[in-house]
Amino acid sequence: MSITPEGKVKDQIKKILNNRKILFFMPNMSGMGATGLPDFIICIDGQMIAVEAKRDGTAKLTTKQDSTMKKLRRAGVITLLVHADNLNNFESFIFMFYYQKSKYFIHTPTGDGASSGGWEMMYPEYFSSLISFYRYKEGQEK
């Protein structure tokens, strides 16, 4: 059985996460589940990261995927769109978030008492090719 280009990207993402022993899940998209869920749900030090894998930089999120990613960002989840052209950046992001968080990220409390906040990237331009690498801020949703 031949692996699709997107399947190869997913295999590389799994390899990166498994090599670092990072907890992740891949939601099963059987006919009974919700549609538009990201391909990977990752948890690092209590921070949820949602990853949608695509074959290359020209592939776009479906309308449902985009809507789901926006909802996740509003809930404080970091969302990433990873494809063959930015796998190295994804690996660097995971390394930096896991091992050097205090150097590259700032903890931002929500102030609403509902959660402890999340992490904001200090230098987001380093990861601009991850496309969806941004957290929801009121009035700044792309």
N, CA, C and O atoms as CSV, one atom per row, in Angstrom:
chain,resi,resn,atom,element,x,y,z
A,1,MET,N,N,0.845,-1.183,0.000
A,1,MET,CA,C,0.000,0.000,0.000
A,1,MET,C,C,0.889,1.245,0.000
A,1,MET,O,O,1.813,1.357,0.806
A,2,SER,N,N,0.613,2.141,-0.877
A,2,SER,CA,C,1.391,3.365,-1.023
A,2,SER,C,C,0.956,4.406,0.011
A,2,SER,O,O,-0.233,4.565,0.287
A,3,ILE,N,N,1.938,5.110,0.576
A,3,ILE,CA,C,1.639,6.164,1.544
A,3,ILE,C,C,1.462,7.470,0.785
A,3,ILE,O,O,2.261,7.801,-0.091
A,4,THR,N,N,0.416,8.209,1.123
A,4,THR,CA,C,0.160,9.500,0.480
A,4,THR,C,C,1.204,10.515,0.936
A,4,THR,O,O,1.850,10.309,1.964
A,5,PRO,N,N,1.384,11.616,0.186
A,5,PRO,CA,C,2.307,12.666,0.637
A,5,PRO,C,C,1.954,13.195,2.027
A,5,PRO,O,O,2.846,13.454,2.834
A,6,GLU,N,N,0.654,13.358,2.315
A,6,GLU,CA,C,0.244,13.805,3.644
A,6,GLU,C,C,0.567,12.738,4.696
A,6,GLU,O,O,0.952,13.064,5.819
A,7,GLY,N,N,0.410,11.478,4.330
A,7,GLY,CA,C,0.755,10.385,5.234
A,7,GLY,C,C,2.233,10.387,5.603
A,7,GLY,O,O,2.596,10.066,6.735
A,8,LYS,N,N,3.084,10.750,4.645
A,8,LYS,CA,C,4.519,10.843,4.917
A,8,LYS,C,C,4.808,11.965,5.910
A,8,LYS,O,O,5.672,11.819,6.775
A,9,VAL,N,N,4.093,13.080,5.792
A,9,VAL,CA,C,4.258,14.192,6.741
A,9,VAL,C,C,3.822,13.741,8.134
A,9,VAL,O,O,4.504,14.019,9.121
A,10,LYS,N,N,2.696,13.051,8.214
A,10,LYS,CA,C,2.215,12.545,9.511
A,10,LYS,C,C,3.230,11.587,10.131
A,10,LYS,O,O,3.466,11.630,11.339
A,11,ASP,N,N,3.833,10.722,9.310
A,11,ASP,CA,C,4.845,9.802,9.823
A,11,ASP,C,C,6.043,10.566,10.385
A,11,ASP,O,O,6.589,10.181,11.419
A,12,GLN,N,N,6.453,11.639,9.718
A,12,GLN,CA,C,7.573,12.444,10.200
A,12,GLN,C,C,7.220,13.157,11.513
A,12,GLN,O,O,8.048,13.245,12.419
A,13,ILE,N,N,6.001,13.659,11.603
A,13,ILE,CA,C,5.551,14.308,12.845
A,13,ILE,C,C,5.579,13.298,13.989
A,13,ILE,O,O,6.068,13.603,15.077
A,14,LYS,N,N,5.052,12.089,13.745
A,14,LYS,CA,C,5.062,11.047,14.778
A,14,LYS,C,C,6.492,10.725,15.211
A,14,LYS,O,O,6.765,10.559,16.399
A,15,LYS,N,N,7.396,10.640,14.243
A,15,LYS,CA,C,8.804,10.341,14.547
A,15,LYS,C,C,9.406,11.424,15.443
A,15,LYS,O,O,10.087,11.116,16.421
A,16,ILE,N,N,9.154,12.693,15.108
A,16,ILE,CA,C,9.667,13.814,15.901
A,16,ILE,C,C,9.137,13.735,17.327
A,16,ILE,O,O,9.899,13.886,18.282
A,17,LEU,N,N,7.848,13.501,17.477
A,17,LEU,CA,C,7.231,13.449,18.808
A,17,LEU,C,C,7.682,12.218,19.594
A,17,LEU,O,O,7.972,12.311,20.787
A,18,ASN,N,N,7.738,11.080,18.932
A,18,ASN,CA,C,8.173,9.855,19.614
A,18,ASN,C,C,9.632,9.937,20.049
A,18,ASN,O,O,9.978,9.468,21.133
A,19,ASN,N,N,10.492,10.529,19.219
A,19,ASN,CA,C,11.908,10.668,19.570
A,19,ASN,C,C,12.094,11.492,20.836
A,19,ASN,O,O,13.038,11.265,21.593
A,20,ARG,N,N,11.204,12.445,21.069
A,20,ARG,CA,C,11.290,13.305,22.254
A,20,ARG,C,C,10.388,12.814,23.385
A,20,ARG,O,O,10.293,13.443,24.440
A,21,LYS,N,N,9.723,11.671,23.145
A,21,LYS,CA,C,8.821,11.081,24.146
A,21,LYS,C,C,7.743,12.072,24.594
A,21,LYS,O,O,7.455,12.213,25.783
A,22,ILE,N,N,7.164,12.747,23.614
A,22,ILE,CA,C,6.125,13.744,23.871
A,22,ILE,C,C,4.754,13.087,23.717
A,22,ILE,O,O,4.509,12.348,22.764
A,23,LEU,N,N,3.871,13.366,24.667
A,23,LEU,CA,C,2.521,12.803,24.655
A,23,LEU,C,C,1.708,13.396,23.504
A,23,LEU,O,O,1.615,14.615,23.360
A,24,PHE,N,N,1.124,12.524,22.691
A,24,PHE,CA,C,0.253,12.991,21.614
A,24,PHE,C,C,-0.793,11.943,21.303
A,24,PHE,O,O,-0.633,10.758,21.596
A,25,PHE,N,N,-1.871,12.420,20.698
A,25,PHE,CA,C,-2.959,11.568,20.247
A,25,PHE,C,C,-3.311,11.953,18.821
A,25,PHE,O,O,-3.120,13.093,18.397
A,26,MET,N,N,-3.826,10.983,18.100
A,26,MET,CA,C,-4.329,11.238,16.748
A,26,MET,C,C,-5.811,10.855,16.752
A,26,MET,O,O,-6.145,9.670,16.748
A,27,PRO,N,N,-6.703,11.857,16.761
A,27,PRO,CA,C,-8.143,11.538,16.788
A,27,PRO,C,C,-8.525,10.621,15.630
A,27,PRO,O,O,-8.093,10.820,14.495
A,28,ASN,N,N,-9.333,9.626,15.931
A,28,ASN,CA,C,-9.811,8.685,14.926
A,28,ASN,C,C,-10.988,9.307,14.194
A,28,ASN,O,O,-12.013,9.603,14.807
A,29,MET,N,N,-10.855,9.504,12.915
A,29,MET,CA,C,-11.892,10.169,12.131
A,29,MET,C,C,-12.815,9.152,11.460
A,29,MET,O,O,-12.979,9.162,10.240
A,30,SER,N,N,-13.415,8.279,12.263
A,30,SER,CA,C,-14.388,7.340,11.710
A,30,SER,C,C,-15.675,8.101,11.400
A,30,SER,O,O,-15.814,9.259,11.792
A,31,GLY,N,N,-16.583,7.488,10.729
A,31,GLY,CA,C,-17.814,8.139,10.316
A,31,GLY,C,C,-18.675,8.674,11.447
A,31,GLY,O,O,-19.568,9.485,11.203
A,32,MET,N,N,-18.432,8.240,12.677
A,32,MET,CA,C,-19.273,8.638,13.800
A,32,MET,C,C,-18.738,9.856,14.562
A,32,MET,O,O,-19.461,10.439,15.369
A,33,GLY,N,N,-17.497,10.243,14.320
A,33,GLY,CA,C,-16.881,11.320,15.095
A,33,GLY,C,C,-17.119,12.694,14.479
A,33,GLY,O,O,-17.712,12.831,13.409
A,34,ALA,N,N,-16.635,13.698,15.192
A,34,ALA,CA,C,-16.730,15.078,14.707
A,34,ALA,C,C,-15.770,15.279,13.541
A,34,ALA,O,O,-14.699,14.674,13.502
A,35,THR,N,N,-16.150,16.117,12.606
A,35,THR,CA,C,-15.277,16.421,11.479
A,35,THR,C,C,-14.494,17.695,11.772
A,35,THR,O,O,-14.897,18.508,12.604
A,36,GLY,N,N,-13.378,17.854,11.082
A,36,GLY,CA,C,-12.588,19.070,11.213
A,36,GLY,C,C,-11.585,19.049,12.350
A,36,GLY,O,O,-10.898,20.044,12.578
A,37,LEU,N,N,-11.483,17.928,13.075
A,37,LEU,CA,C,-10.524,17.842,14.170
A,37,LEU,C,C,-9.103,17.810,13.609
A,37,LEU,O,O,-8.879,17.283,12.519
A,38,PRO,N,N,-8.138,18.372,14.350
A,38,PRO,CA,C,-6.753,18.342,13.873
A,38,PRO,C,C,-6.210,16.908,13.877
A,38,PRO,O,O,-6.740,16.033,14.562
A,39,ASP,N,N,-5.154,16.688,13.107
A,39,ASP,CA,C,-4.567,15.360,12.992
A,39,ASP,C,C,-3.860,14.922,14.267
A,39,ASP,O,O,-3.823,13.732,14.579
A,40,PHE,N,N,-3.296,15.879,15.009
A,40,PHE,CA,C,-2.557,15.571,16.234
A,40,PHE,C,C,-3.007,16.497,17.361
A,40,PHE,O,O,-3.205,17.695,17.164
A,41,ILE,N,N,-3.162,15.911,18.539
A,41,ILE,CA,C,-3.344,16.663,19.774
A,41,ILE,C,C,-2.115,16.342,20.618
A,41,ILE,O,O,-1.884,15.189,20.981
A,42,ILE,N,N,-1.333,17.368,20.924
A,42,ILE,CA,C,-0.071,17.209,21.642
A,42,ILE,C,C,-0.202,17.933,22.977
A,42,ILE,O,O,-0.853,18.974,23.064
A,43,CYS,N,N,0.415,17.382,24.008
A,43,CYS,CA,C,0.435,18.057,25.297
A,43,CYS,C,C,1.875,18.117,25.806
A,43,CYS,O,O,2.528,17.088,25.980
A,44,ILE,N,N,2.358,19.341,26.042
A,44,ILE,CA,C,3.696,19.560,26.595
A,44,ILE,C,C,3.535,20.457,27.816
A,44,ILE,O,O,3.083,21.596,27.705
A,45,ASP,N,N,3.905,19.937,28.971
A,45,ASP,CA,C,3.830,20.699,30.225
A,45,ASP,C,C,2.466,21.370,30.413
A,45,ASP,O,O,2.398,22.525,30.835
A,46,GLY,N,N,1.396,20.663,30.108
A,46,GLY,CA,C,0.057,21.187,30.306
A,46,GLY,C,C,-0.459,22.084,29.202
A,46,GLY,O,O,-1.611,22.514,29.254
A,47,GLN,N,N,0.351,22.378,28.208
A,47,GLN,CA,C,-0.080,23.211,27.082
A,47,GLN,C,C,-0.519,22.309,25.932
A,47,GLN,O,O,0.234,21.444,25.485
A,48,MET,N,N,-1.724,22.518,25.471
A,48,MET,CA,C,-2.227,21.742,24.349
A,48,MET,C,C,-1.797,22.399,23.052
A,48,MET,O,O,-1.866,23.619,22.903
A,49,ILE,N,N,-1.354,21.573,22.119
A,49,ILE,CA,C,-0.944,22.013,20.786
A,49,ILE,C,C,-1.701,21.155,19.782
A,49,ILE,O,O,-1.645,19.927,19.846
A,50,ALA,N,N,-2.407,21.796,18.856
A,50,ALA,CA,C,-3.153,21.077,17.826
A,50,ALA,C,C,-2.401,21.227,16.509
A,50,ALA,O,O,-2.010,22.332,16.133
A,51,VAL,N,N,-2.201,20.120,15.814
A,51,VAL,CA,C,-1.443,20.130,14.563
A,51,VAL,C,C,-2.296,19.531,13.448
A,51,VAL,O,O,-2.838,18.434,13.577
A,52,GLU,N,N,-2.400,20.265,12.373
A,52,GLU,CA,C,-3.005,19.757,11.150
A,52,GLU,C,C,-1.872,19.533,10.157
A,52,GLU,O,O,-1.075,20.436,9.903
A,53,ALA,N,N,-1.803,18.339,9.603
A,53,ALA,CA,C,-0.757,17.992,8.640
A,53,ALA,C,C,-1.299,18.115,7.222
A,53,ALA,O,O,-2.425,17.708,6.936
A,54,LYS,N,N,-0.488,18.677,6.350
A,54,LYS,CA,C,-0.819,18.784,4.926
A,54,LYS,C,C,0.389,18.343,4.114
A,54,LYS,O,O,1.505,18.293,4.633
A,55,ARG,N,N,0.174,18.028,2.853
A,55,ARG,CA,C,1.258,17.505,2.017
A,55,ARG,C,C,2.344,18.542,1.749
A,55,ARG,O,O,3.532,18.217,1.773
A,56,ASP,N,N,1.943,19.794,1.493
A,56,ASP,CA,C,2.923,20.847,1.205
A,56,ASP,C,C,2.306,22.209,1.504
A,56,ASP,O,O,1.162,22.299,1.947
A,57,GLY,N,N,3.073,23.261,1.258
A,57,GLY,CA,C,2.642,24.609,1.586
A,57,GLY,C,C,1.490,25.138,0.765
A,57,GLY,O,O,0.927,26.181,1.099
A,58,THR,N,N,1.122,24.449,-0.300
A,58,THR,CA,C,0.002,24.927,-1.119
A,58,THR,C,C,-1.339,24.394,-0.623
A,58,THR,O,O,-2.389,24.931,-0.976
A,59,ALA,N,N,-1.311,23.343,0.192
A,59,ALA,CA,C,-2.548,22.744,0.697
A,59,ALA,C,C,-3.173,23.655,1.749
A,59,ALA,O,O,-2.466,24.216,2.586
A,60,LYS,N,N,-4.460,23.798,1.709
A,60,LYS,CA,C,-5.195,24.688,2.611
A,60,LYS,C,C,-6.064,23.877,3.570
A,60,LYS,O,O,-6.421,22.731,3.299
A,61,LEU,N,N,-6.393,24.506,4.700
A,61,LEU,CA,C,-7.354,23.907,5.620
A,61,LEU,C,C,-8.737,23.922,4.983
A,61,LEU,O,O,-9.070,24.841,4.235
A,62,THR,N,N,-9.541,22.906,5.278
A,62,THR,CA,C,-10.931,22.944,4.844
A,62,THR,C,C,-11.648,23.994,5.700
A,62,THR,O,O,-11.111,24.441,6.713
A,63,THR,N,N,-12.831,24.377,5.302
A,63,THR,CA,C,-13.612,25.346,6.068
A,63,THR,C,C,-13.847,24.840,7.484
A,63,THR,O,O,-13.718,25.606,8.439
A,64,LYS,N,N,-14.187,23.575,7.634
A,64,LYS,CA,C,-14.434,22.990,8.954
A,64,LYS,C,C,-13.151,22.944,9.786
A,64,LYS,O,O,-13.183,23.236,10.982
A,65,GLN,N,N,-12.023,22.581,9.168
A,65,GLN,CA,C,-10.745,22.565,9.885
A,65,GLN,C,C,-10.373,23.961,10.364
A,65,GLN,O,O,-9.926,24.136,11.498
A,66,ASP,N,N,-10.556,24.951,9.504
A,66,ASP,CA,C,-10.234,26.330,9.864
A,66,ASP,C,C,-11.100,26.793,11.035
A,66,ASP,O,O,-10.602,27.423,11.968
A,67,SER,N,N,-12.380,26.485,10.987
A,67,SER,CA,C,-13.297,26.848,12.061
A,67,SER,C,C,-12.887,26.190,13.381
A,67,SER,O,O,-12.892,26.834,14.430
A,68,THR,N,N,-12.536,24.914,13.321
A,68,THR,CA,C,-12.119,24.186,14.518
A,68,THR,C,C,-10.834,24.776,15.085
A,68,THR,O,O,-10.718,24.946,16.299
A,69,MET,N,N,-9.864,25.091,14.224
A,69,MET,CA,C,-8.593,25.656,14.688
A,69,MET,C,C,-8.827,27.018,15.360
A,69,MET,O,O,-8.180,27.331,16.360
A,70,LYS,N,N,-9.733,27.816,14.825
A,70,LYS,CA,C,-10.046,29.112,15.443
A,70,LYS,C,C,-10.652,28.915,16.831
A,70,LYS,O,O,-10.307,29.633,17.769
A,71,LYS,N,N,-11.551,27.944,16.959
A,71,LYS,CA,C,-12.159,27.654,18.268
A,71,LYS,C,C,-11.097,27.193,19.256
A,71,LYS,O,O,-11.120,27.581,20.424
A,72,LEU,N,N,-10.177,26.375,18.793
A,72,LEU,CA,C,-9.111,25.900,19.662
A,72,LEU,C,C,-8.215,27.053,20.110
A,72,LEU,O,O,-7.822,27.117,21.275
A,73,ARG,N,N,-7.888,27.968,19.186
A,73,ARG,CA,C,-7.059,29.124,19.555
A,73,ARG,C,C,-7.761,29.982,20.602
A,73,ARG,O,O,-7.128,30.463,21.542
A,74,ARG,N,N,-9.072,30.174,20.439
A,74,ARG,CA,C,-9.827,30.950,21.428
A,74,ARG,C,C,-9.775,30.304,22.803
A,74,ARG,O,O,-9.881,30.995,23.817
A,75,ALA,N,N,-9.614,28.990,22.848
A,75,ALA,CA,C,-9.543,28.252,24.112
A,75,ALA,C,C,-8.114,28.199,24.667
A,75,ALA,O,O,-7.874,27.567,25.696
A,76,GLY,N,N,-7.178,28.852,23.999
A,76,GLY,CA,C,-5.800,28.902,24.487
A,76,GLY,C,C,-4.878,27.844,23.928
A,76,GLY,O,O,-3.763,27.670,24.420
A,77,VAL,N,N,-5.324,27.137,22.911
A,77,VAL,CA,C,-4.521,26.086,22.301
A,77,VAL,C,C,-3.620,26.705,21.223
A,77,VAL,O,O,-4.057,27.560,20.453
A,78,ILE,N,N,-2.377,26.268,21.180
A,78,ILE,CA,C,-1.482,26.665,20.091
A,78,ILE,C,C,-1.846,25.794,18.899
A,78,ILE,O,O,-1.942,24.575,19.038
A,79,THR,N,N,-2.048,26.388,17.738
A,79,THR,CA,C,-2.401,25.617,16.548
A,79,THR,C,C,-1.300,25.759,15.506
A,79,THR,O,O,-0.754,26.842,15.296
A,80,LEU,N,N,-0.989,24.646,14.862
A,80,LEU,CA,C,0.065,24.621,13.858
A,80,LEU,C,C,-0.430,23.920,12.607
A,80,LEU,O,O,-1.155,22.928,12.676
A,81,LEU,N,N,-0.030,24.443,11.477
A,81,LEU,CA,C,-0.253,23.785,10.195
A,81,LEU,C,C,1.119,23.345,9.718
A,81,LEU,O,O,1.966,24.178,9.395
A,82,VAL,N,N,1.341,22.039,9.674
A,82,VAL,CA,C,2.653,21.495,9.347
A,82,VAL,C,C,2.563,20.759,8.018
A,82,VAL,O,O,1.635,19.988,7.775
A,83,HIS,N,N,3.546,21.014,7.167
A,83,HIS,CA,C,3.608,20.339,5.863
A,83,HIS,C,C,5.055,20.003,5.546
A,83,HIS,O,O,5.959,20.348,6.307
A,84,ALA,N,N,5.273,19.335,4.433
A,84,ALA,CA,C,6.614,18.864,4.068
A,84,ALA,C,C,7.629,19.999,4.017
A,84,ALA,O,O,8.809,19.789,4.299
A,85,ASP,N,N,7.183,21.195,3.661
A,85,ASP,CA,C,8.099,22.325,3.506
A,85,ASP,C,C,8.502,22.975,4.825
A,85,ASP,O,O,9.446,23.765,4.844
A,86,ASN,N,N,7.816,22.670,5.933
A,86,ASN,CA,C,8.169,23.317,7.199
A,86,ASN,C,C,8.375,22.320,8.344
A,86,ASN,O,O,8.293,22.699,9.513
A,87,LEU,N,N,8.640,21.065,8.023
A,87,LEU,CA,C,8.875,20.057,9.064
A,87,LEU,C,C,10.066,20.413,9.954
A,87,LEU,O,O,10.029,20.167,11.160
A,88,ASN,N,N,11.120,20.987,9.372
A,88,ASN,CA,C,12.286,21.386,10.175
A,88,ASN,C,C,11.897,22.449,11.186
A,88,ASN,O,O,12.347,22.415,12.331
A,89,ASN,N,N,11.057,23.400,10.768
A,89,ASN,CA,C,10.595,24.427,11.700
A,89,ASN,C,C,9.734,23.818,12.804
A,89,ASN,O,O,9.824,24.231,13.960
A,90,PHE,N,N,8.905,22.842,12.456
A,90,PHE,CA,C,8.095,22.160,13.461
A,90,PHE,C,C,8.993,21.467,14.481
A,90,PHE,O,O,8.765,21.564,15.687
A,91,GLU,N,N,10.004,20.774,13.994
A,91,GLU,CA,C,10.921,20.083,14.906
A,91,GLU,C,C,11.634,21.081,15.816
A,91,GLU,O,O,11.794,20.819,17.008
A,92,SER,N,N,12.060,22.210,15.279
A,92,SER,CA,C,12.704,23.253,16.088
A,92,SER,C,C,11.726,23.811,17.124
A,92,SER,O,O,12.092,24.019,18.281
A,93,PHE,N,N,10.492,24.050,16.708
A,93,PHE,CA,C,9.479,24.564,17.626
A,93,PHE,C,C,9.287,23.597,18.796
A,93,PHE,O,O,9.286,24.014,19.955
A,94,ILE,N,N,9.124,22.312,18.494
A,94,ILE,CA,C,8.910,21.314,19.540
A,94,ILE,C,C,10.108,21.284,20.483
A,94,ILE,O,O,9.938,21.253,21.702
A,95,PHE,N,N,11.312,21.294,19.930
A,95,PHE,CA,C,12.513,21.292,20.760
A,95,PHE,C,C,12.541,22.515,21.673
A,95,PHE,O,O,12.778,22.395,22.875
A,96,MET,N,N,12.300,23.678,21.103
A,96,MET,CA,C,12.364,24.918,21.870
A,96,MET,C,C,11.274,24.963,22.935
A,96,MET,O,O,11.530,25.379,24.065
A,97,PHE,N,N,10.068,24.543,22.587
A,97,PHE,CA,C,8.975,24.581,23.557
A,97,PHE,C,C,9.218,23.580,24.685
A,97,PHE,O,O,8.933,23.868,25.848
A,98,TYR,N,N,9.737,22.425,24.345
A,98,TYR,CA,C,9.931,21.366,25.335
A,98,TYR,C,C,11.145,21.603,26.227
A,98,TYR,O,O,11.073,21.414,27.441
A,99,TYR,N,N,12.252,22.014,25.630
A,99,TYR,CA,C,13.503,22.102,26.379
A,99,TYR,C,C,13.930,23.516,26.752
A,99,TYR,O,O,14.641,23.696,27.741
A,100,GLN,N,N,13.518,24.523,25.988
A,100,GLN,CA,C,14.015,25.875,26.213
A,100,GLN,C,C,12.893,26.887,26.292
A,100,GLN,O,O,13.019,28.012,25.809
A,101,LYS,N,N,11.783,26.475,26.912
A,101,LYS,CA,C,10.587,27.312,26.936
A,101,LYS,C,C,10.858,28.700,27.518
A,101,LYS,O,O,10.397,29.701,26.969
A,102,SER,N,N,11.596,28.766,28.611
A,102,SER,CA,C,11.803,30.057,29.268
A,102,SER,C,C,12.611,31.020,28.411
A,102,SER,O,O,12.551,32.231,28.624
A,103,LYS,N,N,13.357,30.510,27.455
A,103,LYS,CA,C,14.191,31.349,26.595
A,103,LYS,C,C,13.404,31.938,25.424
A,103,LYS,O,O,13.713,33.034,24.956
A,104,TYR,N,N,12.385,31.210,24.951
A,104,TYR,CA,C,11.684,31.617,23.739
A,104,TYR,C,C,10.203,31.926,23.929
A,104,TYR,O,O,9.561,32.427,23.007
A,105,PHE,N,N,9.649,31.638,25.104
A,105,PHE,CA,C,8.222,31.818,25.324
A,105,PHE,C,C,7.979,32.600,26.605
A,105,PHE,O,O,8.785,32.554,27.535
A,106,ILE,N,N,6.868,33.316,26.648
A,106,ILE,CA,C,6.462,34.066,27.833
A,106,ILE,C,C,5.117,33.519,28.285
A,106,ILE,O,O,4.201,33.376,27.476
A,107,HIS,N,N,4.992,33.211,29.572
A,107,HIS,CA,C,3.714,32.740,30.097
A,107,HIS,C,C,2.775,33.935,30.234
A,107,HIS,O,O,3.146,34.962,30.803
A,108,THR,N,N,1.567,33.796,29.711
A,108,THR,CA,C,0.610,34.896,29.717
A,108,THR,C,C,-0.659,34.472,30.443
A,108,THR,O,O,-1.450,33.708,29.889
A,109,PRO,N,N,-0.874,34.947,31.669
A,109,PRO,CA,C,-2.104,34.602,32.375
A,109,PRO,C,C,-3.321,35.209,31.680
A,109,PRO,O,O,-3.235,36.281,31.080
A,110,THR,N,N,-4.442,34.520,31.769
A,110,THR,CA,C,-5.644,34.994,31.089
A,110,THR,C,C,-6.323,36.118,31.852
A,110,THR,O,O,-6.980,36.966,31.248
A,111,GLY,N,N,-6.175,36.136,33.165
A,111,GLY,CA,C,-6.804,37.185,33.960
A,111,GLY,C,C,-8.276,36.947,34.240
A,111,GLY,O,O,-8.899,37.722,34.966
A,112,ASP,N,N,-8.846,35.886,33.675
A,112,ASP,CA,C,-10.269,35.633,33.898
A,112,ASP,C,C,-10.514,34.612,35.002
A,112,ASP,O,O,-11.661,34.317,35.337
A,113,GLY,N,N,-9.442,34.077,35.563
A,113,GLY,CA,C,-9.566,33.099,36.624
A,113,GLY,C,C,-9.991,31.722,36.149
A,113,GLY,O,O,-10.028,30.780,36.941
A,114,ALA,N,N,-10.310,31.588,34.870
A,114,ALA,CA,C,-10.794,30.315,34.354
A,114,ALA,C,C,-9.654,29.351,34.050
A,114,ALA,O,O,-9.841,28.135,34.090
A,115,SER,N,N,-8.486,29.882,33.751
A,115,SER,CA,C,-7.352,29.013,33.448
A,115,SER,C,C,-6.075,29.738,33.837
A,115,SER,O,O,-6.092,30.909,34.217
A,116,SER,N,N,-4.986,29.026,33.735
A,116,SER,CA,C,-3.708,29.613,34.132
A,116,SER,C,C,-3.036,30.349,32.986
A,116,SER,O,O,-1.896,30.791,33.130
A,117,GLY,N,N,-3.698,30.490,31.872
A,117,GLY,CA,C,-3.114,31.204,30.738
A,117,GLY,C,C,-2.429,30.248,29.788
A,117,GLY,O,O,-2.764,29.065,29.728
A,118,GLY,N,N,-1.475,30.765,29.052
A,118,GLY,CA,C,-0.787,29.949,28.075
A,118,GLY,C,C,0.590,30.516,27.805
A,118,GLY,O,O,1.135,31.272,28.609
A,119,TRP,N,N,1.135,30.151,26.688
A,119,TRP,CA,C,2.490,30.565,26.325
A,119,TRP,C,C,2.454,31.338,25.024
A,119,TRP,O,O,1.816,30.916,24.060
A,120,GLU,N,N,3.137,32.467,24.997
A,120,GLU,CA,C,3.250,33.286,23.790
A,120,GLU,C,C,4.684,33.236,23.296
A,120,GLU,O,O,5.623,33.304,24.089
A,121,MET,N,N,4.849,33.120,22.007
A,121,MET,CA,C,6.172,33.085,21.401
A,121,MET,C,C,6.781,34.475,21.418
A,121,MET,O,O,6.128,35.439,21.017
A,122,MET,N,N,8.015,34.594,21.874
A,122,MET,CA,C,8.676,35.897,21.903
A,122,MET,C,C,9.161,36.313,20.522
A,122,MET,O,O,9.230,37.505,20.222
A,123,TYR,N,N,9.497,35.345,19.683
A,123,TYR,CA,C,10.030,35.645,18.352
A,123,TYR,C,C,9.244,34.873,17.293
A,123,TYR,O,O,9.794,33.963,16.673
A,124,PRO,N,N,7.966,35.212,17.068
A,124,PRO,CA,C,7.129,34.402,16.171
A,124,PRO,C,C,7.620,34.370,14.733
A,124,PRO,O,O,7.273,33.455,13.986
A,125,GLU,N,N,8.422,35.352,14.331
A,125,GLU,CA,C,8.915,35.366,12.953
A,125,GLU,C,C,9.780,34.147,12.649
A,125,GLU,O,O,9.926,33.773,11.485
A,126,TYR,N,N,10.356,33.522,13.677
A,126,TYR,CA,C,11.160,32.320,13.453
A,126,TYR,C,C,10.322,31.171,12.924
A,126,TYR,O,O,10.841,30.251,12.292
A,127,PHE,N,N,9.021,31.228,13.186
A,127,PHE,CA,C,8.148,30.121,12.824
A,127,PHE,C,C,7.035,30.551,11.869
A,127,PHE,O,O,5.970,29.935,11.846
A,128,SER,N,N,7.268,31.585,11.095
A,128,SER,CA,C,6.224,32.096,10.212
A,128,SER,C,C,5.757,31.053,9.209
A,128,SER,O,O,4.616,31.119,8.753
A,129,SER,N,N,6.599,30.098,8.852
A,129,SER,CA,C,6.178,29.107,7.868
A,129,SER,C,C,5.247,28.053,8.450
A,129,SER,O,O,4.734,27.215,7.708
A,130,LEU,N,N,5.019,28.075,9.748
A,130,LEU,CA,C,4.051,27.150,10.326
A,130,LEU,C,C,2.631,27.658,10.130
A,130,LEU,O,O,1.674,27.032,10.586
A,131,ILE,N,N,2.491,28.804,9.446
A,131,ILE,CA,C,1.235,29.410,9.018
A,131,ILE,C,C,0.268,29.676,10.154
A,131,ILE,O,O,-0.003,30.836,10.463
A,132,SER,N,N,-0.261,28.640,10.786
A,132,SER,CA,C,-1.246,28.849,11.844
A,132,SER,C,C,-0.597,29.030,13.197
A,132,SER,O,O,-1.267,28.915,14.223
A,133,PHE,N,N,0.686,29.310,13.222
A,133,PHE,CA,C,1.342,29.445,14.527
A,133,PHE,C,C,1.036,30.799,15.120
A,133,PHE,O,O,1.817,31.742,14.993
A,134,TYR,N,N,-0.069,30.883,15.745
A,134,TYR,CA,C,-0.413,32.063,16.528
A,134,TYR,C,C,-1.558,31.681,17.439
A,134,TYR,O,O,-2.350,30.789,17.134
A,135,ARG,N,N,-1.629,32.358,18.538
A,135,ARG,CA,C,-2.711,32.113,19.477
A,135,ARG,C,C,-3.756,33.183,19.279
A,135,ARG,O,O,-3.447,34.294,18.850
A,136,TYR,N,N,-4.972,32.855,19.585
A,136,TYR,CA,C,-6.078,33.786,19.427
A,136,TYR,C,C,-5.927,34.964,20.380
A,136,TYR,O,O,-5.696,34.788,21.577
A,137,LYS,N,N,-6.061,36.154,19.837
A,137,LYS,CA,C,-6.160,37.380,20.637
A,137,LYS,C,C,-7.326,38.163,20.065
A,137,LYS,O,O,-7.471,38.266,18.847
A,138,GLU,N,N,-8.133,38.701,20.912
A,138,GLU,CA,C,-9.320,39.431,20.473
A,138,GLU,C,C,-8.947,40.463,19.414
A,138,GLU,O,O,-8.076,41.305,19.630
A,139,GLY,N,N,-9.614,40.385,18.277
A,139,GLY,CA,C,-9.398,41.358,17.208
A,139,GLY,C,C,-8.209,41.055,16.317
A,139,GLY,O,O,-7.944,41.800,15.373
A,140,GLN,N,N,-7.479,39.965,16.598
A,140,GLN,CA,C,-6.308,39.657,15.789
A,140,GLN,C,C,-6.440,38.322,15.073
A,140,GLN,O,O,-5.460,37.837,14.508
A,141,GLU,N,N,-7.590,37.729,15.078
A,141,GLU,CA,C,-7.784,36.459,14.406
A,141,GLU,C,C,-7.582,36.622,12.915
A,141,GLU,O,O,-8.110,37.556,12.311
A,142,LYS,N,N,-6.833,35.736,12.327
A,142,LYS,CA,C,-6.554,35.797,10.877
A,142,LYS,C,C,-7.570,34.987,10.123
A,142,LYS,O,O,-7.511,34.910,8.896
